[in-house]
């Protein structure tokens, strides 16, 4: 009986589908942070701490998934959290590309005069 009530409380519906719970959002944020950190490590450039890694992971997921769709590549290594899919491989690839681009733009250049 208690288990049935917990399932009803955890599944909150709105007009179109299922709303993500706080725990599911935190799990998705953790996955994005790990993907962002791996992408930054592959690029060799760190943009900041854990929260920045999560943002880089989410932006990298958009960038990597867009790039994969443009090249006609399939979604590989997808994690499903709360009804939403998160492309882990393309998030890492996109995070690495984003970190590379930002490292090229933000490095100080020395001009020899």
Legacy VTK file of the C-alpha trace (Angstrom):
# vtk DataFile Version 3.0
C-alpha trace
ASCII
DATASET POLYDATA
POINTS 113 float
0.000 0.000 0.000
2.777 2.427 0.916
4.718 1.530 -2.228
1.669 2.276 -4.399
1.286 5.687 -2.775
4.945 6.512 -3.356
4.597 5.673 -7.031
1.519 7.900 -7.344
3.302 10.787 -5.600
6.399 10.392 -7.765
4.436 10.399 -11.033
2.987 13.829 -11.454
1.279 14.373 -14.787
0.637 17.547 -16.700
-1.125 18.150 -20.014
1.492 16.519 -22.237
3.223 13.866 -20.167
5.400 13.281 -17.125
7.122 15.980 -15.060
10.666 15.180 -13.958
11.090 14.869 -10.183
13.857 16.594 -8.224
15.783 13.341 -7.772
15.621 12.581 -11.489
16.782 16.112 -12.296
19.718 15.773 -9.876
20.693 12.446 -11.448
20.564 14.057 -14.892
22.647 16.969 -13.591
25.219 14.534 -12.169
25.440 12.647 -15.476
25.890 15.941 -17.350
28.612 17.030 -14.903
30.533 13.783 -15.394
30.202 14.030 -19.188
31.314 17.660 -19.107
34.309 16.842 -16.914
35.363 13.991 -19.221
34.997 16.247 -22.260
37.080 18.966 -20.618
39.726 16.408 -19.665
39.893 15.159 -23.257
40.284 18.728 -24.493
42.943 19.484 -21.896
41.245 22.664 -20.745
39.176 23.124 -17.602
36.561 25.847 -17.561
35.708 25.643 -13.869
34.188 23.514 -11.151
31.402 20.966 -10.953
28.553 23.326 -11.817
30.417 24.626 -14.853
31.106 21.026 -15.888
27.363 20.305 -15.703
26.610 23.317 -17.908
29.344 22.274 -20.340
27.864 18.750 -20.323
24.372 20.010 -21.192
25.628 22.401 -23.879
27.944 19.674 -25.138
24.979 17.310 -25.396
23.169 19.798 -27.638
26.290 20.471 -29.697
27.277 16.809 -29.996
23.764 15.645 -30.829
23.400 18.372 -33.462
26.738 17.367 -34.979
25.765 13.677 -34.965
22.485 14.426 -36.706
24.220 16.571 -39.321
26.626 13.725 -40.069
23.888 11.076 -39.991
25.369 9.207 -37.013
23.200 7.195 -34.600
22.665 7.984 -30.931
25.033 5.692 -29.059
25.158 5.172 -25.283
21.930 6.909 -24.319
20.761 7.066 -20.694
17.056 7.494 -20.011
16.200 9.473 -16.865
12.660 10.505 -16.006
11.302 10.052 -19.497
14.120 12.129 -21.009
17.042 10.668 -22.933
20.576 11.952 -22.431
23.173 11.107 -25.117
26.300 10.359 -23.083
28.712 9.782 -25.958
27.643 12.871 -27.900
27.683 14.918 -24.711
31.320 13.990 -24.137
32.214 14.718 -27.774
30.326 18.027 -27.723
31.874 19.008 -24.387
35.358 18.326 -25.733
34.644 20.396 -28.854
33.187 23.228 -26.760
36.175 23.203 -24.389
38.581 23.223 -27.341
36.816 26.174 -28.944
36.715 28.115 -25.682
40.365 27.348 -24.946
41.359 28.675 -28.357
39.321 31.830 -27.853
40.382 32.557 -24.287
44.112 31.860 -24.368
46.260 34.895 -24.131
48.306 35.452 -27.172
51.681 37.104 -27.080
52.409 39.437 -29.881
56.009 40.085 -30.761
56.475 43.727 -31.657
LINES 1 114
113 0 1 2 3 4 5 6 7 8 9 10 11 12 13 14 15 16 17 18 19 20 21 22 23 24 25 26 27 28 29 30 31 32 33 34 35 36 37 38 39 40 41 42 43 44 45 46 47 48 49 50 51 52 53 54 55 56 57 58 59 60 61 62 63 64 65 66 67 68 69 70 71 72 73 74 75 76 77 78 79 80 81 82 83 84 85 86 87 88 89 90 91 92 93 94 95 96 97 98 99 100 101 102 103 104 105 106 107 108 109 110 111 112
